[in-house]
């Protein structure tokens, strides 16, 4: 076991902006996305929607109320739910749609449990409902329709206060209506003027691609106002700062899973994944908004001030949010906190927590596109042994398969996969092989033939199998929205189906946005069909379904015993339940190193803790300084993998001279020394939804200095990391939070007070800091579900108070034996004791110790306790 260590920070400064640029012409702006352009043309003002209070119905679980658009007389149905755990759900759909509108399945882990709503008052202007806790009320205003959530005199959040609720109802196209059809079925705009000649309503063209729209315009929009809020976060994935920017004068943040080649930094363009969750934070409260919609979505953010009459007409900040989606319904969960940890648990209760990964997957991963053959794999594996660098996983990209036919092996380069895997297993190492969701159209390929015979492919608008171009050439795309398709896919991971696979082979799902090289915006046509639903409805959950089915396959192959490990590039709300994500195809540039921090922080805030970036950058060749700095940063991010493009020079850790090899070896060993700490944090994330890697404000919610910091971060609550992300850096200024708290350098044990900016000189050697007062320890077998099914684990708290360090059991009914012993205990900031006594099993035993008076560090070596025992060390 490593020393008992509980808090630290590492160091850095801003980086130069990247000159690396995406081809923006391949991807739409809001103006080029017709529904976004239409919705954005609506300006704040008086809403045409009115609540029909006479239609109110109240049951134990929900309130329903009709809304009417006074311009076009279309009726909507409002549903309000008070959910357990201080949440409110708001659903708005058409009262009588021409056909059902899509509602997102499989993201919520269950139908959220409700609590009774009660009417406090009602008049012609609206109704007031009780939300139970702490005088919270939900006010429904009738004309115009508006919702306000209040606590005492304070408005926490308002809906439609700017009048931007807009619901494009399903209707028949004007030129297809015969004379007998009812006028209310014919298109009318939000202003009630009937059909207008607008581009993109029933057909839309982008570059060479035409999107037929048989359902016509179906977009939705709703605005939210957050009084007293200046800082909002979340809605990944974007290569941008942690604190979301206002979008006035530019494009909204876009959520639409896309394969963006060479993505640009610091803009709101869509990337590989989409999680429509935003957090709002101030010194008084943290709240969250979860917009459950899987269609293309744009999010506008405005910053304003408002008069605060409660505080004597002074001005207070306000942030206004507007969500715009192409189709579906409005289904939004308002998470009212009030603490950051409350919002995390509220969101986890809806979509689940981060899956608990196998311990080995928290170690170091070595990857490139591609390791050439079995001899190459063997050579790289031996290189780690020869250079005494620990690692757990080696990865194979697309070239390992037979002609990019996934679930196969190249017969020449990887002719004996089991021999290769067994060689790794003999060293307790593992492999990941890529399995992408585009399937080569080849009648001699078993996977393609079976999907075809079972009719499991996505269809084009004419009902034939949808085909597009990807790595294998002409490819089909399995319809993962079909449960039977997912079950079949999972069965393909069985050892008797996936030839050459063994229990130490795991999976990487790439290109699952899905990527279609010759498709619009490099993805699938929106009018492709998944059964009765268009692809436009489900686009952002396609990748989630791929990872879900793959993870289930890994679980099933072991008879439900072993935990899976699956890395995905595309993701959605709920993807945290199925494995890890990474930030995609970054570049070997300092700006990309720096941006990896806010990108992973944003993901952690919305449930996805298992995040990392390609060490060294995927594209281009890093300088040795950049590579070393990236290892030093990546070792302190949850998913720790080096990866590189086919055209880059080889960059295994020992190829940059002995000095750099030593630096990389040192930081990888630091990662392994801290594995018990990482592992118990992932256990906590699995249990509670708390992010593993988190912004400082999560643990210091009243410290306004922390609200915009995204070049340093916390791992858990105790390890503070400030990476070095600027070329040639000679020193960094780290902010140490916590007035009255103490931080210790993790390497030198030097003591520093909290609530200060600390300048720290740096060299190419990694620097860091640590503090310690309360720790936890978690141990299990590291790979099975026995921690869950049999409660086979050790979970202990380590507390130091009154000159006594005590290990106590947090799970008395758990049953697990470990061979791990406490090797060393360091107590920082201690006074020299006259003696140290171990109190265990009713006995007291003296313990040898060393005391460094210059640093006030007390060291106890091999004190003689099993990691699972109850004990107390008394400093006398």
N, C-alpha and C positions, 0 to 999 in steps of 0.2 A: 504494500500500500504506500502511496506517497505521503508526504507530510500533510497534516491537516491544514488545508489552505482554503481560504474563503473569499478573498477579494483582491482585485488587482486592476491596474490600468496600464495601457500601452500608448504609444505616442505618434502624432502627425500634424500636418498643415494642409491648406487647400492646394489643389493641383491645377496645372494649366488646363484650359479647355482643350478638348480633343478636336483635331482637324479631320478626324475620320467621319465620313458622311454617308448616310443612307441615300438611296435613290428615291427622293421624296415623290417623284412622279408616279411611282408604283402604288402609292397609298393615298387614300382620299383625305381631303380636308373636310371640314364641316360644310363648306360651300359646295363641295362636290358630292356630298351625301344628301340626297334631296330631302329626306325627312328631317335631318338636323338643320338644314337651311330653312325649311318651312317653320319648324318649331322655334328656331332662334329669331325668326322674323316677328314672332309674337313678343310684344314688349310689356313690361309690368304695368298693371292698371287694374281697372275694375273687372273682376272675374264674371263671365257670363253664367257661371254655375250657381244654382240656388238649391238649398236643401229643402225638401218637401217634408216638413216636420210631421204632417199628418200620416206619413207612411212609416213612422218609426215603429220598430218592433224590437222588444228587449227580451232576451232569454237569459238563462243562467250563464251561458258561455259567450254571447255576442249581442251586439246591437246592429240592426240593419236599418238603412234609411235610403230613400231614393234621392238622387240629385237630378236636376234638369238643366240642360243648357238652354237658356232663354232665347238664344239666337236660332238654334236649329231644332229645338224641342226634343232632342234625343235624351232619353232617360238613362242614368247610370245607377248602379247599386253600390252603395257604400257599406262596408262591413267593418266594424270596430271590435277588437278583442283586447281585453286586459289579460296579459299572459303572466304566468307565475315568474317570479324573479325580477319584478320591476321593469317589465317591457310592455309595449303597446303595439298591436299589429293593425295596420290599415290596409284594407283591400278595396280596390275600385275596379269594377268591370261593367260592361254593358248590361243593362237590365234584361234585354232580349236581343242578343246578338244574332245575326243571320246564321252563324255557325259558331261552335265553341271557339273561344280564344285560348291560346296556349298558356298553361300554368306549369311552372318548372317542377318536375318530379325529382326524387332521388337525392336532393341536396339536403333537405331537412332530415334529421335522423329519426324524427317521429313527428306526429302532429303535436304542436306545442300545447302543453296543458294550460288551461285558462283558469281565471278567477272571476267571481261575479262582478259585473258592472252594476252600479246603482245610480239612479237619477236623483241628483240633489235638488235640481230646480228645472223648470221648463216654462217658457213663454213664447210669444210669437217671434222673438228674435233668435231663439236658439235653446239649447239644453246644456246643462252642466252635469257631468258625470263624475263620480268619485273613482279615483284610481287607488284608493286604499292608503298606502303608506304616506306618512308625513304630509298630510293635507294636500296631496297631489290631486289635481282635477283635470279633466279633459272637457274643454268647452267647444261645442259645435255651434258655430254661428250660421244662421240660415241665409241671409241675403247681404252680400254674396257669401257663398259657402266658404268656410274657413274652419280650421281646427287649431286650437291652442292647448298645449300642455303646460299647466302652471303648478308651482309649488309655493304655497302662501301667496304673496303679492307678485312673485317673480314669474315671468314667462320663460319657460325653459326652451320651448321650441314651437314654431308655428308652421302650419301647412297651408298653402295657397294664400298666404298673406299678401303676396305680390300678384296674385291672379293669373299664375302661369299653369294652372291645371289645364291640360288639353288632352282630349281623348278622341283620336280619329276613329270613328265607329265604322264597322263593316257595313258596306252598302254596295248596291249594284252600280255598274258603270252606266253613266247617263246614256251613251249611245247603244246600250244593249237592252234598255228597258222598253217593254211594249206598253201600249196605251192603257192597259188595264191594271198595270202594277201601281201600287200605292206610292204616293209622293215621298212618304217618310222612309222608303227604302232607297231612294235615289240620293246621290251624293249631295251633301250640303257641307259647306265649310263651317269652321268655328264661328264665323261672323254671320252665318245664316244666309249668305247670298247665293247658295246653290253652287253648281259646278263652275269652277274657274279653269281657265286654261293655264295649268301649271305643269312644268316639266317634272317628270319623275313620279307622278302619282300612280300610273298604271304600267309604266315601263321606264327603265332607267339604264343609261349606257355610261360605262366608265372605260376609257380607252377602247379596246376592241370587244369588250364584253357587254352584252345586253342582259339585264335582269328583268325577266317577265314577272309581273306582279298580278297574278290572277285574283288576289284578294284586295288589290288596291292599297291605298294608304291606310295604315293601321297603327301609326305611332302614338306614343303616350308621353306625357310630361307632367311633372309636379315640382313645385318649389318648396323649399324649407328655409325658414329663417331662424338663426341661432343668436339671440340677444346675448351680449356680454362675451361673445366668442371671437377671438382673433386667430386661433390656431386650429387648423384641421389637418388630418393625416389619413393615409390609407389609399384606397382605390388602386392598388397595384394591378398591372405592372407598368411602371413608367421609369425611364432612366432620368430621374429628377430628384430634387431635394426631398428630404423627409417631410418638411412642412409644405403643404400644397399651396401653390401660388394662385392669385386671382387670375381669371381667364379673360377679363375685360380687354378688348382690343386684339385678342388672339383666338386661337382655337380652344374649345373645351378639351378637358382630358377625355381621351377616347378609350373605351373598353371594348376590344374586339380582337380575339386571339389571332395573331398573325405571325408568319415566319418573316421577320424583318431582317434582311441581310445587312450586316454592318450598321447596327442601329446608332443613332445620334444621341448625344447627351443633352440634358436640360431642355426637353420639350415634352409636350403632352401627347405625343403620338402613341398609338397602341403598340403593345409588344406581344409576347407569346401567351400571356395569361391575363385573366380578368377576375378580380374579386370585388364585387360592387358593395363594398363596406367602407364607410367613412367614420372616423372618430373625431370628435370635437372636444377640446380640452381647455379649461381655464383653471385658475387657482381654487375655484369653488366646486367644480364638477367635471366629470368626464362622461360623455354620451356617445352613442353610436347610431348610425343609420345603415340598415342592411336592405338594399334594393334588390329584391329577388326577381331578376329578369335575366335571361340567357341570350337575348338578342343583342345586336350592336347597340351600344349605349354611349352617350356623351354626357359629361358632367361639367356644368358651368359653376364657377365660384366667384362671388363678388364680395368685396369688403366695404362695409358702410359704417356710419355712426347713426345712433338714434338717441332721442331724448329719453333720459331715465327719470321719469316723474317720481319714482319711489325715492330716489336719492336727490330730490330737489331740482329736477329739470336739468341735471348735468348730462353731458354727452357720454354715451358708452358705446363701445365697439359692437358691431354686429356682422356676422358672416351669413351670406345668403347662398344657398345651394340650389341648383336646378338639375334634375335628372331627366334625360331624354332617351327613350328607347324606341327601336323601330317597330316593335310589335309586342304581343302578349298583353298582360294586365298589370295594373299597379298593385304590387304586393310588397309592402314595406314594413320592416320591424324597427321600432324605435327603442333603443336600449338606453335606459335612463341612469345607468351607473348606480350610485354617484361616483364611486372610486374607479380608477383604472382597472383594478382587479375584478370589480363587479362587471364591467363591460366585457372583459375577457370571458368570464364565466357565463354571462348572458349569451354571448355569441356562441360559445361552446355548447350550451344547452340546446341551441338551434341546429348547428351544423356538425357537431362533434369536435373532439380534440385531436391534437397531433398524434398520429399513431406512434406507439412506443417502438423505436427501432432496435434491431439487434445491436449489441454493444460494438461489434466489430465495424459496423457501418459508421460509427463515430470516429474511427481512426482515419488513416490517410489512404487516399485513392489515387492510383496512377493510371492515366488514360492518355491516349492520343488517337487521332484519326490518321493512320491505323497502325497497330502492331502487326507486322507483315505476315508472320506465320508462327508456328509453334516454337521454332527455334528462337525467334525474336522474343516471344513471351518468356521462354526459359532464360534467355540471356538477361533480360531486364530484371526478372525475378532474382537471379543470382547476383546482379549488380547491387541490389539492396542489401543482400547478405554481405557481399564483399566490402561495402562501404558502411556497414553497420548502421543502416537507416531503417527504422521500422516502417512497415506498411501492411495493409490488410487486403486491399482489393486491387486487381489489375483488370483493365477494361478493354473490350473489343468493340470497335465501331463497325460501320456497314460493310467493310471489305472482308469481314470474317466469313460472311455467308456465301452460299453458292449462288453467284449472280444476283446478290441482294434479295434472295428468297429467304425471308426470315424464318426462324426455326430450323435452319439448315446450316451446314458448315462447308466452306470451300474444300472440295475433295483433294486438292493439291497442297494448299497452304495449311489447312487444319484437318488433316486426314485422320488423326487420332485424338479427338477432343477429350475423351474420357481419360486417356493417358496424361494429357496436359492438365486436366482438372485434378486428377489424382496426385500429380506432382505438386500442385499447389496445396491440396488438402493435407498432404504429408507434412507441410509446414504450417498448417492451420490457417492457410490463406484462401482467398475466394476470388471469383471472377464475376464480372458483369458483362453480358453480351446484349447488344442492341436488338430490339424487336419493335419495328415501326409499324404503324397501322395502314400503310399503303401496300397493297399486295400485287405482286407482279402478275399480269394477265398472261398465263401460261398453262395450257391444258394439262401439261405434264407435271405441274406443281400441286402437290396434295392440298396445301392450304387453299389455294385458289379454287381447285376443283370442288372441295367440300363446301366452301362458302357459296359457290355458284349453285351447287345442287340443293343446298338448303335455302337458297334465295335470301341470303343475308347481306347482300351488298346494298349500299345507298343507291337510289334510283335517280335518273335525271328527270326533268319535268315531263318527258314523254313516257316514263315508266320503264325505260331500259336501264340496265346497270350503268351507273355513273362511272366514267373513266376519266382519269387525268394523268398528267406526267409527273413522275417523281423519280427518286434514285434508281429504281429498277427499269425505268422507261414507262411504258403504258401500264397503269395501275388501277385496280379497283379499291374501293374504300368500304370496309365492313361497317354495317350500321350498328354501332355500339349502343344505340338507344333501345334496341330490341333485347329484352332480358335473355331470351334463348340464344342470341348471338353472343352475348357476354358469357353465358354459361359454356358455350362451345369453345370460345376463345380460351377461357380458363382451363378447360380440359386439355388443351394443346400443350400445356406446361407439364402434364404428367410425364414421368420418366419414360414410359413406354410410348409416348407420342412425340416428345421433343427428343429426337435421337441424339445421343451424345451428351445429354444433360445429366448433371449430378446435383446433389444437395448443396454444393458450394457454388452453383451457378445462379446468378441473380439477373435482374432485367432493367433495361434502360428504354423507356418509351420516348422517342424523339419525334419531331415532325407531326405532332398530333393536334395541331391547331384546328383543322388538318392543313398541312402544307400541300399545295397543288401548284407545281411550277408554272403551268400554263393556265391557271385559273385567275379570276379577278382578284387583285391584291394578293396574289400568290396563295389563294385559298379556294375553298369550294364555292361553287355557284350557289347563291342564296335560294334559287328556285329548285335546287335538287330536293329530293323527297326522302323523308324518313317515315315510311308509312303514310299517314294522312297529313303529317306536318312538314312544312317547308324547312329547309336547312336554316333559313334566317331565324327561325324560332329557337333553335337548339344550339346554334353555332358555338357559344362559349362554354357549353358543357360537354362537347365532344371529347376533348382531351381528358376531362375528369372520368368519363366512362371508360376510356382506354386504360387508364391507370387503375381504375376500380377492378376491371376484369382481369388485368395482369396480376395485381396483388392477390386477388381471389384464387387465381391459378397457382400461385406459389404456395398459398396456404393449403389448398386442396391436395397438392402433390405430396405433402407431408402428412396427410390424414388430419389436418387441422392442428398440428402440434407446433410447427415452426413459424416464427415471425417472417414476414416477407421483407424484401428490400427492393423498391421500385423507384427509379428516378423518372420524373416527367418534366417536359418542357412547357406544355400547355396545362392550364389549371383554372379552377373556378372555386367559388365558395364550397367548402366541404372536401376539397382535394387533400387537405391535411390528414384526412383519415387513411390515406392510402400510401403515403411515403414522402419522398423528398422532391424538391424542385431546385433548379439552378437558374441563373440569370441569362442564360443563352449565349449567343455567339458574340462575345465581347472582343476587345482588341488589346494588344500589348501596348497600352498607353497609360500614362499616369492618371489621366482623367477617368479611365475605366476602372482602375484600381479604386480610386476615391469613390466613384458612384456605387460600387458594390455594397458600401456600408448603408446608405439610405435605402437602396433597393431591398436589401434583406431586412432592414428594420421595418420597412413598410409592410412586408409580408408577415413578419412576426406579429405586428399589431392586429392583423386580421386572420390569425389562426395558424399560419404556416410557419412553424419554427424551423423546420429542417431545410434551410436555405444556404446556398453558397454560390460562388462565382468561379469560373475557370481560372485556376492559378496560372499566372503568367500571361493571360489573355489568349483567346482562341485564334484570332487573326494576328498576323505579323510576328516578328521576333523580338522578344523583350531584351533590353540591356540586362547585364548581370545585376546591376543595382535594382532595377525594377523587379526582376524575378525574385531576388532575395526579399525585397520589401513585400512582394505579393505573398510569398510563403509566410512571412511574419504576420501579415494581416489575415490570410486564409486560415492559419492555424487557430485563430481565435474567432472564426465564424463556424456556424454549426455543421455545414457540409463542406468537407475539406478534400477537394479533388483538383489535381493538375490535369489540364487538357489542352490540346493544340490541334491546329488545322493540318491537313495533309501536306500542304506546301511549306510548312514551317520547318526549320532545322530542328533536329532532335534536342530535347531539353530535359532528359532525366537529371535528377538532382546532382549527380556527380560529374557532369560534363562542363563545368564552368570553373575548374581549378580547385585545388585543395582548400583554399581559404573560403570560397563560397560554398563548397560542399559542406565544410564544417559549420557554417552559419545555418544552412538549410537543415542539416542533421540536428543541430541544436534545437531549432524551433519545432521540428517534427517531434522530437523527444519531449519538448515541453507539452505538446498536444497530448501525447500518451501519458505523461505524468498527471495530467489533469482529467484523464478519461473518467475516473470515478465522479468527479464534480460534474462534468458534462452529462454523464449517465443519469445521475439523480435529478438534474434539471429537466431532462427529457421525461423522466418519470413524473415530475411535478407538472410539466406541460400536458402530459397524457391525462393526469388526474384532474387538473384544474383549468386548463386553457391558458395559463400564464406563458407568455413568450419566453423562450430561452435567451435569445439575443434581443435586447430591448433598449429603447431610448432612455436617457437619464430621467425624463419627466415621469416615467412610469413609477419609479421608486421615490422621486422627489417632486410630487405633483404640485406643490405650492411654490417651488423655486422657479421663478419666471426666466431665469438665465438659461435653464435647461430646455426651454420649450422649442428653441430653434437649433439646438446642437445636433449635428448629424455626422461629425467627423470623429466622434468617440461614442462609446456605447457600453452598456452593462451586459455581462453574461451572468444570468441570475441577478440577484440583488447585490452581490458582493465583489464581483470581478469587473473592474473598470478598465476598458481597453481604449487606447488612443493610438491607432496605427500611424505609421509614417507614410504619407501618400504624396509627398512632394520630392521631386528629384533634387539631389544634393543637399537635403535638409541637414542643418547643423543643430537644430533645436526646435522644440515645439512648446506651445503653451497649452497645457491641459487644465480644464476646469474640474476641480474636485468638489462635488456637491456635499451638502450635509453640514449645516452649521452645528458645531459642537461634536462633530464626528471626527474620527481619525482614519487616515489612509496610510498603508504601508507599502513601500516598494517591494514587489514580489521577489526581486532578486537580491537587493541590498538590505532590505528590511528597514530602510530609512523611514522615519515617521513624518507625516504631513497632516496638517489640519484641514478639515473640510471647509467649504464655502470660500474657496480662493482660486485664482488663476495661478498655476505653477509653471514657470518656465523650466524646461528640462533640456539640457544639452544632450544630443544623441550622436552616436556613431552608427556604422552599419550593423553593429551588434544590436540585437533587440533590447529594448528597455521596458520596464513595467513596474506596476505598483500593486499592493495588496493590503486589505484590512480584514480583521477577523474578530468575530464575537459570537456568532451563532451559525452552526453548520449542520448539514444533514448528510447522512451516508445511506446509500442504497446499493444493495447487492442482490443479484439473482443469477440464474444460469447463463444469462446473456443472450439467449437465442430463442427460447421456447415461449409459449403462452402459459406456462405453469404459474407465472406470477399472478395471472388472472384466474385461471381455472382451478388452481390448487392452493393459491396464496403462498406459494413457495418463494419468499423473498425476505430480505432483511432490510428494515427501514429504521434508522436510528437518528436521534438528535444529539448533537454535541454542543453543550453549553458551558460557558466559563463564567462563573460568578463566585464571589467571596473566596477567591484563591482556590477554587476547586473546578476541575474540568470533569464533566460528567457525561457519560454515554448512556442514554436511556432509550428504551424500545418504543417506537411509535406504532408498532403493529403486534401487540401481544399474542394475537391468535394466528400469526403467520409462522410458517415452519420452513426454515431453510438453514442448512449448515454450510459454512464457508471455510476454506483452508487459508483464507487471507488473515494475516496478523498485522497489527499496527506496528509498523517498522520504526516510525519516528514521529515525534510530536514537537512542533515549534510553537512557543507561546511568545508573542511579540508584545513589547511594552511592559514586560514583567519586571518585578523586583527580584533580587536574588533571595531564594529561600534558604533556610538552614537545612532543610531536607525535603524530599518529595516521597510521598507514600502512595502506593497503589492499594486501593480498597476494593476487593473483589471476592465474591463467594464467602463473605463473612471474615475474610482474612485481610491483614494489612502487611504489605511487603515494601521495603524501601526500594527506591528506583534511583539509579545513577543519573546524574544530570551534568550538563555544562552550562555555564552562564557567561554571555558576552556582555560585559558591563558597558562597553562603548555603544552598543546598539540596543541594550536592554532586551536581549533575546535569550530565552531559556530553551535548551534543547534536551529532549529526553529520547535516548536511542534504545530501541528494542525493549520497551517497557514491559512486554510480556502479556498482551491482551489479544485475544481473538477479536476480529472485527465485529463479530455478532454478539459479543458478551456485554452484560451490564458491568460497569466499572466507574470508579471515581479516582482521579488523581488529585491528591491533596498537597498543596504547596504550603509548607509550614515554616 
